[in-house]
Amino acid sequence: MRAIYAVGNWKMNKSGRESATYIETLAPLVKNSPARVLLAAPFTAIGAAAAAAKDTSLSIGAQNIHPARDGAFTGEISALMLKEAGASFVLVGHSERRRLFGESDEFIREKVVRCLQSDLLPILCIGETESEREGHKTRAVLARQIESALHGVPKEEALKIALAYEPVWAIGTGKTASAETVEETHALCRSILDELLGKKSGEKISILYGGSVKPDHISQLLAKREVDGVLVGGAALDPHSFAQIVMNCKK
Ligand code: 13P
């Protein structure tokens, strides 16, 4: 059985204090959650969020990491720092990082490797743009992103990641991919994983969907066999709306 995840990505929102207030509201609402509940906090809020989440079932993580152990990387953050602050997972390769900050496939691979070496769950984000989908390049783009991120990673390690399919055209646009498109594309990702890691490997990795997820269509998404949860931006900023999403992450 694959793990089901409801992940909130706060992006560049919420101070430490705001995070603590949010968690105090969210925690009781999702006490009996059918999914694992994860919150990707800004670096400066991880400590406060982790402290607030201490006696709850919520897990706190980061939105980015630097692959080096330490060194002269002004403005960056290491695995050790994240872990000490209380992070247990990291979003890697988010399309905003790829697009706005020029992160390459190779850099993303190094981050995945660092997470795995540091016992941090990497949630590898992948997704095609609208023109790539319209140009029938979805498979090629997703295959490139998955294969490059896992290049040289031993199979038993690669199976520890979670994947988040976030079509770029659906992020922050209000244009959610239909449940059918998500189902079909997650199956595509699993076939890419099978080719890369061996038969039936894809079915061992949780694949989440992200892109304009809202409480009203969460049940349709989760009803699909290939969907193991969601990665939520805008609708995760309010604890009540995120709680509604979490509680509907039932398989
Ligand atoms: P929205 O839910 O705001 O579209 O953001 C999705 C996302 O980027 C989550 O990582």
Boltz pocket constraint, residues with backbone or C-beta under 6 A from the ligand:
constraints:
  - pocket:
      binder: B
      contacts: [[A, 9], [A, 94], [A, 166], [A, 170], [A, 171], [A, 172], [A, 173], [A, 174], [A, 210], [A, 211], [A, 212], [A, 213], [A, 231], [A, 232], [A, 233], [A, 234], [A, 235]]
      max_distance: 6.0
